[in-house]
């Protein structure tokens, strides 16, 4: 009982004087969030897949590399036909076309440099072929790598997109 009482008193003293470890976790240096403009689609339909990269550091993001790939279950559906047909970057001045589309090196589309606390959103247009089979979810995952102006870097992934699984029916 004495040991428990001593540990409790010591913990209380540390908490009162601010020496106890903080319960809050520090945010990731950069974070990647996904969203879609619709939860369902049909053959011939389109879905806008948006990815927002946020710089949570106190230094600029100088370079970003990102890939996006279909989940394993999506690749197991030979009847599903789709492609990325468009890409835009949302900026303070409006939307501009990306420098490329597709799953490789989407990072170039974010228009780095990204100042501290700011975000950039890249939106890909996912086109479902008119003759595509549709009975299930279309899901994606992503890896990213970001370099900061203080010569540090951050990696993330796989970043799964459960909220962007679009039901194709």
C-alpha positions as CSV (number, residue, x, y, z in Angstrom):
1,X,0.0,0.0,0.0
2,X,2.9,2.4,0.8
3,X,4.4,1.9,-2.6
4,X,1.1,2.7,-4.3
5,X,0.6,5.8,-2.2
6,X,4.2,7.0,-2.9
7,X,3.7,6.5,-6.7
8,X,0.4,8.3,-6.6
9,X,1.8,11.3,-4.7
10,X,4.9,11.5,-7.0
11,X,2.6,11.3,-10.1
12,X,0.4,14.1,-8.6
13,X,3.4,16.4,-8.0
14,X,4.8,15.8,-11.5
15,X,1.4,16.6,-13.0
16,X,1.0,19.8,-10.9
17,X,4.4,21.1,-11.9
18,X,3.9,20.2,-15.6
19,X,6.7,17.6,-15.7
20,X,4.4,14.7,-16.6
21,X,4.4,13.5,-20.2
22,X,1.8,15.1,-22.4
23,X,-1.2,12.9,-23.4
24,X,-1.6,14.6,-26.8
25,X,0.3,13.3,-29.8
26,X,2.2,15.5,-32.1
27,X,0.7,15.6,-35.6
28,X,2.5,14.0,-38.5
29,X,4.9,16.3,-40.3
30,X,2.7,16.1,-43.4
31,X,-0.7,14.4,-43.7
32,X,-2.6,13.1,-46.6
33,X,-6.5,13.0,-46.7
34,X,-8.8,11.6,-49.3
35,X,-12.4,12.3,-50.3
36,X,-14.8,11.8,-53.2
37,X,-17.6,13.8,-54.7
38,X,-19.9,10.8,-54.7
39,X,-20.3,7.5,-52.9
40,X,-21.7,5.5,-55.9
41,X,-21.2,5.4,-59.6
42,X,-22.4,3.4,-62.6
43,X,-20.8,2.3,-65.9
44,X,-20.0,5.4,-67.8
45,X,-19.9,7.5,-64.7
46,X,-17.1,9.7,-63.2
47,X,-15.9,10.2,-59.7
48,X,-13.7,13.1,-58.5
49,X,-11.0,11.7,-56.1
50,X,-9.5,14.5,-54.1
51,X,-6.2,14.2,-52.1
52,X,-5.2,17.0,-49.7
53,X,-1.7,17.2,-48.5
54,X,-1.2,19.4,-45.4
55,X,2.1,20.7,-44.2
56,X,2.1,20.4,-40.4
57,X,5.7,21.5,-39.9
58,X,7.2,25.0,-39.4
59,X,9.3,24.6,-42.6
60,X,8.2,24.6,-46.2
61,X,7.6,21.4,-48.1
62,X,10.0,21.6,-51.1
63,X,9.3,18.2,-52.7
64,X,6.5,15.6,-52.7
65,X,6.4,12.2,-54.3
66,X,3.2,10.3,-54.2
67,X,1.7,7.2,-55.9
68,X,-1.9,5.9,-55.9
69,X,-2.7,2.3,-56.6
70,X,-5.9,0.2,-56.6
71,X,-6.4,-2.1,-53.6
72,X,-5.8,-5.8,-54.1
73,X,-9.6,-6.5,-54.2
74,X,-10.1,-3.9,-56.9
75,X,-7.4,-5.5,-59.0
76,X,-9.1,-8.9,-58.7
77,X,-12.1,-7.8,-60.7
78,X,-11.3,-8.4,-64.4
79,X,-14.7,-6.9,-65.4
80,X,-13.9,-3.5,-63.9
81,X,-12.6,-0.9,-66.4
82,X,-11.6,2.6,-65.4
83,X,-8.9,5.2,-66.0
84,X,-7.8,8.5,-64.6
85,X,-8.8,11.1,-67.3
86,X,-8.2,14.4,-65.6
87,X,-6.3,16.2,-62.9
88,X,-6.6,19.6,-61.3
89,X,-4.7,21.5,-58.5
90,X,-6.7,23.7,-56.2
91,X,-4.9,26.9,-55.4
92,X,-5.8,30.2,-53.8
93,X,-6.3,31.7,-57.3
94,X,-8.6,28.9,-58.4
95,X,-8.0,25.5,-60.1
96,X,-5.2,24.8,-62.6
97,X,-4.5,21.7,-64.6
98,X,-2.0,19.3,-63.1
99,X,1.3,18.5,-64.8
100,X,0.2,14.9,-65.4
101,X,-2.3,12.2,-64.6
102,X,-2.1,8.6,-63.6
103,X,-0.7,6.7,-60.6
104,X,3.0,7.6,-60.9
105,X,4.5,10.7,-59.3
106,X,1.4,12.6,-58.4
107,X,3.6,14.6,-56.0
108,X,4.7,16.9,-58.8
109,X,1.1,18.0,-59.2
110,X,1.0,19.5,-55.6
111,X,2.9,22.6,-56.8
112,X,5.4,22.5,-54.0
113,X,6.6,24.7,-52.2
114,X,3.9,24.3,-49.6
115,X,4.3,26.8,-46.7
116,X,3.8,25.8,-43.1
117,X,0.2,25.2,-42.1
118,X,-1.0,25.3,-45.7
119,X,-2.6,22.5,-47.8
120,X,-2.8,21.7,-51.5
121,X,-5.6,19.6,-53.0
122,X,-5.1,17.5,-56.2
123,X,-8.3,16.1,-57.7
124,X,-8.2,13.2,-60.2
125,X,-11.2,12.3,-62.4
126,X,-11.9,8.6,-62.3
127,X,-13.8,7.6,-65.4
128,X,-15.7,4.2,-65.3
129,X,-15.9,2.7,-68.8
130,X,-19.4,2.4,-70.3
131,X,-18.9,-1.4,-70.8
132,X,-17.4,-1.9,-67.3
133,X,-18.7,-4.5,-64.9
134,X,-19.8,-3.0,-61.7
135,X,-20.6,-5.0,-58.6
136,X,-18.5,-3.8,-55.7
137,X,-16.2,-1.2,-54.3
138,X,-13.4,0.6,-56.1
139,X,-10.6,1.3,-53.5
140,X,-7.2,2.9,-53.6
141,X,-4.1,3.2,-51.4
142,X,-1.2,5.6,-51.6
143,X,2.4,6.2,-50.5
144,X,3.9,9.6,-50.2
145,X,7.3,11.1,-49.4
146,X,7.8,14.8,-48.5
147,X,11.0,16.8,-48.1
148,X,11.1,20.0,-46.0
149,X,13.3,23.1,-46.3
150,X,15.1,22.1,-43.0
151,X,16.5,19.0,-44.9
152,X,14.2,16.6,-43.1
153,X,11.7,14.3,-44.7
154,X,8.6,12.4,-43.9
155,X,7.1,9.2,-45.4
156,X,3.6,8.0,-45.1
157,X,1.9,4.9,-46.3
158,X,0.2,3.0,-47.1
159,X,-2.5,5.5,-46.7
160,X,-5.7,3.6,-47.4
161,X,-8.8,5.4,-48.5
162,X,-11.7,3.6,-46.8
163,X,-13.9,6.7,-47.0
164,X,-13.3,6.9,-50.8
165,X,-14.4,3.3,-51.6
166,X,-16.9,4.0,-54.3
167,X,-19.7,1.5,-54.9
168,X,-20.1,0.7,-58.5
169,X,-23.5,-0.8,-59.4
